Amino acid sequence: MSKNKLPTIKEIAKRLNVSPSTVSRALHDHPSIGLVTTMRVHKVAKELGYEANKMAIYFKERKTHTIGVIIPDLSEPFFSAALT
């Protein structure tokens, strides 16, 4: 793993000798994963600096938490004030 690259679930799984799905479930505190395994996964994830990919989560949920606005003229004071 390079210095600039964040660790992946697969890398955490490889380090712990478990499957990526086990890591994913443990990171989400799924009840089917034992407490010891969940604690090990969280510990290694923290050590490696793992951060969940927010865009992947939004894609899976089919939500982007983004809105679009179409305005006729941004130089009009009303529209520029409405957007700030």
SEPA-326104 format. One line per 3 residues: their letters; for each residue z, y, x of N, C-alpha, C. Coordinates in steps of 0.1 Angstrom, whole numbers. Layout:
// SEPA-326104
a = Z Y X Z Y X Z Y X  ...;
// end
This chain:
// SEPA-326104
msk = 0 -12 9 0 0 0 0 12 9  -9 21 6 -10 34 14 1 43 10  3 53 19 14 63 16 11 71 3;
nkl = -2 75 0 -5 83 -11 -7 76 -24  -7 62 -24 -10 55 -35 3 50 -42  4 52 -55 16 47 -62 15 32 -63;
pti = 27 25 -63 27 11 -65 22 7 -79  17 -5 -80 12 -10 -93 22 -21 -98  20 -25 -111 28 -36 -116 25 -49 -108;
kei = 12 -50 -104 8 -62 -97 15 -63 -83  17 -52 -77 23 -51 -64 38 -55 -65  44 -50 -76 59 -53 -78 60 -68 -81;
akr = 51 -73 -89 51 -88 -93 49 -96 -80  40 -92 -71 38 -100 -59 50 -100 -50  57 -89 -49 69 -88 -41 80 -96 -47;
lnv = 81 -97 -60 92 -105 -66 88 -120 -69  75 -123 -67 70 -136 -70 71 -140 -85  67 -130 -93 67 -132 -107 53 -127 -112;
sps = 50 -129 -125 37 -125 -130 38 -110 -134  26 -104 -134 26 -90 -138 31 -87 -152  28 -97 -161 33 -96 -175 48 -96 -175;
tvs = 55 -104 -166 69 -104 -166 74 -90 -161  68 -84 -151 72 -71 -146 70 -61 -158  59 -61 -165 56 -52 -176 67 -53 -186;
ral = 70 -65 -190 80 -67 -200 94 -63 -196  97 -65 -183 110 -61 -178 111 -46 -177  101 -39 -173 101 -25 -173 103 -19 -187;
hdh = 99 -26 -197 101 -21 -211 113 -28 -217  121 -34 -209 134 -41 -214 132 -50 -226  121 -58 -225 118 -68 -235 129 -79 -235;
psi = 133 -83 -247 144 -93 -248 141 -106 -243  128 -110 -241 124 -123 -236 126 -124 -221  129 -113 -214 131 -113 -200 146 -113 -197;
glv = 151 -122 -189 165 -122 -185 170 -110 -179  183 -107 -180 189 -95 -175 188 -94 -160  190 -106 -153 189 -106 -138 174 -102 -134;
ttm = 164 -108 -140 151 -105 -137 148 -90 -140  152 -85 -151 150 -71 -155 156 -62 -144  168 -65 -140 175 -57 -130 167 -57 -117;
rvh = 163 -69 -113 155 -70 -100 142 -62 -101  135 -63 -112 123 -55 -114 125 -40 -113  135 -35 -121 138 -21 -120 142 -16 -106;
kva = 150 -25 -99 154 -21 -85 142 -20 -76  133 -30 -76 121 -29 -68 112 -18 -72  110 -16 -85 102 -5 -90 107 9 -85;
kel = 120 10 -85 126 23 -80 124 24 -65  127 13 -58 125 14 -43 111 18 -39  101 12 -47 87 15 -43 82 28 -49;
gye = 90 34 -58 86 47 -64 76 45 -75  77 34 -82 68 31 -93 70 42 -105  58 46 -110 58 55 -122 48 50 -131;
ank = 51 49 -144 42 44 -154 30 54 -155  18 49 -157 6 57 -159 6 62 -173  9 75 -175 10 81 -188 -3 80 -196;
mai = -14 82 -189 -27 82 -196 -30 68 -201  -26 57 -193 -28 44 -198 -20 41 -210  -8 46 -210 1 44 -222 -5 51 -234;
yfk = -9 63 -232 -15 71 -243 -28 64 -248  -36 58 -239 -48 51 -243 -44 39 -251  -34 31 -247 -30 20 -254 -25 23 -268;
erk = -17 34 -269 -12 39 -282 -22 46 -290  -34 48 -285 -44 56 -291 -40 70 -295  -31 76 -286 -27 89 -288 -28 96 -274;
tht = -33 108 -275 -34 116 -262 -24 128 -261  -18 131 -272 -9 142 -273 -16 155 -269  -29 156 -272 -37 167 -269 -44 172 -281;
igv = -45 185 -283 -53 191 -294 -64 200 -289  -74 201 -297 -85 210 -293 -86 221 -302  -90 233 -297 -91 245 -305 -105 251 -303;
iip = -112 254 -314 -125 260 -313 -124 274 -318  -127 284 -310 -126 298 -314 -139 305 -312  -142 315 -321 -155 321 -319 -156 330 -307;
dls = -145 337 -304 -146 347 -293 -132 349 -287  -130 344 -275 -117 345 -268 -113 360 -265  -123 368 -264 -120 382 -260 -114 390 -272;
epf = -115 384 -284 -109 391 -296 -94 390 -295  -87 401 -296 -72 401 -295 -65 391 -304  -70 389 -316 -63 380 -325 -63 366 -320;
fsa = -75 361 -315 -76 347 -311 -68 345 -297  -69 355 -288 -62 353 -276 -47 353 -278  -42 361 -287 -28 362 -291 -23 349 -297;
alt = -32 343 -306 -29 331 -313 -27 319 -304  -34 319 -292 -34 308 -283 -22 309 -273  -16 321 -272 -5 322 -262 8 321 -268;
// end
